[in-house]
């Protein structure tokens, strides 16, 4: 379910958050589906429970999952992540940096748009 990259530079908890959100987006995880407990997920992917707990806290903050004490952790109903303006600004900065690299490599605006579209469609 979750594949981690220790060389990516992205914190492990963020990789967990991102991959669970992708699984929801692709329909692999649906509203009401149970996800493993913090301890079970930590054992499955080989990280500390604190790392998984941090990821789950972020997913709850974003309303992607909901934890019901004594019952478990579930994919939330009608999961739709609201726009976080600070995060959007950070993403714009990342995209801008990558577009600079593409432009330096000789990519036209149209080529860059095609590349982004291809990546977006493969999510």
C-alpha positions in Angstrom: 0.0 0.0 0.0 2.7 2.5 1.0 6.2 2.6 -0.7 8.8 4.8 0.9 11.9 6.4 -0.6 14.6 7.2 1.9 16.6 9.0 -0.8 13.9 11.4 -1.9 14.6 14.1 0.6 10.8 14.2 1.4 10.0 13.5 5.0 8.6 10.0 5.5 5.4 11.2 7.1 4.7 13.4 4.1 5.3 10.4 1.8 2.7 8.5 3.8 0.2 11.4 3.6 0.7 11.8 -0.1 0.3 8.2 -0.9 -2.8 7.7 1.1 -4.3 10.8 -0.6 -3.4 9.3 -4.0 -5.0 6.0 -3.1 -8.2 8.0 -2.1 -8.0 10.0 -5.3 -7.6 6.9 -7.5 -10.5 5.2 -5.7 -8.3 2.4 -4.2 -9.5 3.7 -0.8 -13.1 4.8 -0.5 -15.2 6.6 2.1 -15.7 4.4 5.1 -12.8 2.0 4.3 -10.7 1.2 7.4 -7.0 1.8 7.3 -4.5 0.1 9.5 -3.9 1.3 13.1 -0.8 3.4 13.7 1.1 0.5 15.1 0.1 -1.9 12.4 0.9 0.6 9.6 4.3 1.3 11.3 5.1 -2.5 11.3 4.0 -3.0 7.7 6.1 -0.2 6.3 9.0 -0.4 8.8 8.9 3.0 10.4 8.3 4.2 14.0 4.7 4.6 15.2 5.4 8.3 15.8 6.0 8.8 12.1 2.7 7.2 11.2 0.9 9.1 14.0 2.2 12.3 12.6 1.0 11.4 9.1 -2.4 10.4 10.4 -2.7 13.6 12.4 -2.0 15.6 9.2 -4.6 13.5 7.2 -7.2 14.1 10.0 -6.4 17.8 9.9 -7.0 17.8 6.1 -10.2 15.8 6.7 -9.0 12.8 4.6 -9.4 10.3 7.5 -11.3 10.2 10.7 -10.4 8.2 13.8 -13.2 6.8 16.0 -11.9 5.9 19.4 -12.4 2.2 20.0 -13.4 1.5 16.4 -10.4 2.5 14.2 -9.3 4.9 11.5 -11.4 5.3 8.4 -11.4 7.2 5.1 -13.6 10.2 5.7 -17.0 10.7 3.9 -16.7 12.8 0.8 -13.0 13.5 1.2 -12.2 16.8 -0.4 -9.1 18.6 0.7 -9.7 22.3 1.2 -7.3 24.9 -0.3 -4.5 25.8 2.1 -3.2 29.1 0.8 0.2 28.7 2.5 0.6 25.3 0.9 -0.6 26.6 -2.5 2.0 29.3 -2.3 4.7 26.7 -1.5 3.6 24.5 -4.4 3.7 27.5 -6.8 7.3 28.2 -5.7 8.3 24.6 -6.4 6.6 24.6 -9.8 8.3 27.9 -10.7 11.7 26.4 -9.8 11.0 23.4 -11.9 9.8 25.5 -14.8 13.0 27.5 -14.7 14.9 24.2 -15.1 12.7 23.1 -18.0 13.1 26.5 -19.7 16.9 26.3 -19.3 16.7 22.8 -21.0 15.0 24.4 -24.0 11.4 23.4 -23.2 8.8 25.7 -24.7 5.7 26.7 -22.7 3.7 24.2 -24.8 6.2 21.4 -24.0 6.0 22.2 -20.3 2.2 22.3 -20.3 2.2 18.9 -22.1 4.5 17.4 -19.5 2.4 18.7 -16.6 -0.7 17.4 -18.3 0.8 14.0 -18.8 1.9 13.8 -15.2 -1.5 15.0 -13.9 -3.4 12.5 -16.0 -1.2 9.6 -14.7 -1.9 10.4 -11.0 
